[in-house]
Amino acid sequence: MVSERFRRISQEERMTDRTFAQLKPEGLDELTEEAHRRRRAADLAMAFQTPRKSPKVRFPLFITGGVVVAGLAAAAVVILPGGPARPGTGTPPSAARPAVTMLDAQAVLLAAAESAGRTEAGTGRYWYTRERVASLIQVDQDEYAARLKALAADAKQEEAVGKLKPSPLPYAAFSGSTDESWRARERGDASRNVRKPDAALTFGSAQDEQKWRQAGSPRLVQGGESTRDDRTERVLSIDNPSLTMRNVDKLPTDEAGLKRRLRELYGDRAASGFSVYLWQTGVDLLGAPITPGTRSALFRVMAEEKGMTAKSQVKDELGRTGAALITAGSGDRGKAVEYRIIVDPESGDLLQYEVAEEGASAPLLRIALEETGWVNELGKRP
Amino acid sequence: MNDPEERFTDLYDRHYVAVLGFALLRADHSLSEDVCSETFLVAWRRLADLPEPELPWLLGVARNLLAKQRDSRVRRQALVDRITALSTERDHVAWDVAEHVVDRDTALAALATLSEQDVEAMALATWHGLPPEQAAAVMGCSTRTYNVRLHRARKRLGQALRAEASKSAGQRARAGAARQRFVEEA
């Protein structure tokens, strides 16, 4: 057999292979990872604005409410820390309660650190999370598809099809869903993701809803529950590709050690500042199965960061009370972006996180963590 | 993960590094990133038709996009230039530690004598870690043809390395003899 012959390679060929292998520049991996972070938001946004080909439908569904938001949430990952946080602007709707008082962000985080350190670590085969997701709908995809079809019907306009930009909605409407995931701890075990979209839209305000009605109450979202089982190992934290379900609980449990490790993971990426990196990584880790010690240390590391503001007694999407921490940076669409999390200082739990453009009445994305914990069976809850 | 956006994001996150790494060894930084973006845009448009596994298909698209850029002769030189440009002190140190029979630049010179297809066959196997059937898909040939190319590439690179090694040994010997003469004459 030919293939057999080629499988048996000689000692000399192995040497040649080794020589060749070492000609690959070592720095290549770092370059590509850096580019991945830098290009991700723009590449995804670009794709999602482009019509897809489908074997059945000429102009299939693109741009769902969550899509552009997903891109923007990713954009928030690469925002550069700008000026100081602006506590007065863009009050998060979830935090729009009158009895808000300013407090010391550091104190909130240190309290959370204390509480987190007192909890016990669990274990299991799957890490379960259930989240409530609200995404600002940017585009009416049906209307966009209709415009594309009209263009495509005219042979002369064919070129313009790829360039047609969706127009933003003149009102704030949100698609909501409950997303559950079971992440397998062991490589090779199947993981499961379930998304249950809400039947109804929600609106930023009564006026927004009225404008939507005046526009003919477009449906804006495609419903349909989806369940997917696969053995693909998901990225736990985009900024930290080396973290996995198997090593995330081995992160240092002391403040100095964790800070050192995070600095290592952050590396020498000059593109985004450490503080923005820390916020995004913090959100990723607080939703992941890190140990109570790491969780406590993480809050302490975050407490050292400057430029955060805090508000007490805010309510999250699910009505739970916590303290909001806010930081700001310059977004890549020219507008400043606010990044907000709500933590419960009593338990050290992350309750909710939000990304919002400065001055916008509604956040682009809001995720409330409903439940997390270990289970031993797919489909089971803690 | 039934919705296309999520599937695409997952595809992008899983393969971006591999696709860009592939492009970076064939084109400069900004062109590589553009080719990479374009490759994923093609993947998005054809999301419903993507074959499994996806990586060879993605690399094949990137390869076609890159092929439009320059002719083969320029691309072959480009690979060696790209490796040189991307090499750092660390690569030289690692090379010296590994005690190869020739120095790194000499090995690159040997690589430059190979045909583009030969280098590519080896790169897909050694650098990108693709099994023959996937590498064949990237190069757009049969697995059998790919195996033949890989075998030939190994042989040719081995020969080129040997030739370079004896050449540099000869140069060292000549230089040594010249030095010796100089000492004697002095």
Boltz contact constraints between the chains, C-beta under 6 A:
constraints:
  - contact:
      token1: [A, 2]
      token2: [B, 144]
      max_distance: 6.0
  - contact:
      token1: [A, 6]
      token2: [B, 147]
      max_distance: 6.0
  - contact:
      token1: [A, 6]
      token2: [B, 151]
      max_distance: 6.0
  - contact:
      token1: [A, 12]
      token2: [B, 158]
      max_distance: 6.0
  - contact:
      token1: [A, 13]
      token2: [B, 154]
      max_distance: 6.0
  - contact:
      token1: [A, 16]
      token2: [B, 154]
      max_distance: 6.0
  - contact:
      token1: [A, 16]
      token2: [B, 157]
      max_distance: 6.0
  - contact:
      token1: [A, 16]
      token2: [B, 158]
      max_distance: 6.0
  - contact:
      token1: [A, 17]
      token2: [B, 126]
      max_distance: 6.0
  - contact:
      token1: [A, 19]
      token2: [B, 100]
      max_distance: 6.0
  - contact:
      token1: [A, 19]
      token2: [B, 107]
      max_distance: 6.0
  - contact:
      token1: [A, 20]
      token2: [B, 122]
      max_distance: 6.0
  - contact:
      token1: [A, 20]
      token2: [B, 126]
      max_distance: 6.0
  - contact:
      token1: [A, 21]
      token2: [B, 126]
      max_distance: 6.0
  - contact:
      token1: [A, 22]
      token2: [B, 95]
      max_distance: 6.0
  - contact:
      token1: [A, 23]
      token2: [B, 83]
      max_distance: 6.0
  - contact:
      token1: [A, 24]
      token2: [B, 127]
      max_distance: 6.0
  - contact:
      token1: [A, 25]
      token2: [B, 86]
      max_distance: 6.0
  - contact:
      token1: [A, 25]
      token2: [B, 87]
      max_distance: 6.0
  - contact:
      token1: [A, 25]
      token2: [B, 91]
      max_distance: 6.0
  - contact:
      token1: [A, 26]
      token2: [B, 90]
      max_distance: 6.0
  - contact:
      token1: [A, 26]
      token2: [B, 91]
      max_distance: 6.0
  - contact:
      token1: [A, 27]
      token2: [B, 88]
      max_distance: 6.0
  - contact:
      token1: [A, 28]
      token2: [B, 21]
      max_distance: 6.0
  - contact:
      token1: [A, 32]
      token2: [B, 17]
      max_distance: 6.0
  - contact:
      token1: [A, 32]
      token2: [B, 20]
      max_distance: 6.0
  - contact:
      token1: [A, 32]
      token2: [B, 21]
      max_distance: 6.0
  - contact:
      token1: [A, 33]
      token2: [B, 17]
      max_distance: 6.0
  - contact:
      token1: [A, 35]
      token2: [B, 20]
      max_distance: 6.0
  - contact:
      token1: [A, 35]
      token2: [B, 33]
      max_distance: 6.0
  - contact:
      token1: [A, 36]
      token2: [B, 16]
      max_distance: 6.0
  - contact:
      token1: [A, 36]
      token2: [B, 17]
      max_distance: 6.0
  - contact:
      token1: [A, 43]
      token2: [B, 37]
      max_distance: 6.0
  - contact:
      token1: [A, 43]
      token2: [B, 40]
      max_distance: 6.0
  - contact:
      token1: [A, 47]
      token2: [B, 41]
      max_distance: 6.0
  - contact:
      token1: [A, 47]
      token2: [B, 44]
      max_distance: 6.0
  - contact:
      token1: [A, 52]
      token2: [B, 45]
      max_distance: 6.0
  - contact:
      token1: [A, 52]
      token2: [B, 47]
      max_distance: 6.0
  - contact:
      token1: [A, 53]
      token2: [B, 45]
      max_distance: 6.0
  - contact:
      token1: [A, 53]
      token2: [B, 46]
      max_distance: 6.0
  - contact:
      token1: [A, 54]
      token2: [B, 48]
      max_distance: 6.0
  - contact:
      token1: [A, 55]
      token2: [B, 48]
      max_distance: 6.0
  - contact:
      token1: [A, 67]
      token2: [B, 5]
      max_distance: 6.0
  - contact:
      token1: [A, 193]
      token2: [B, 1]
      max_distance: 6.0
  - contact:
      token1: [A, 226]
      token2: [B, 2]
      max_distance: 6.0
  - contact:
      token1: [A, 228]
      token2: [B, 1]
      max_distance: 6.0
  - contact:
      token1: [A, 228]
      token2: [B, 2]
      max_distance: 6.0
  - contact:
      token1: [A, 235]
      token2: [B, 13]
      max_distance: 6.0
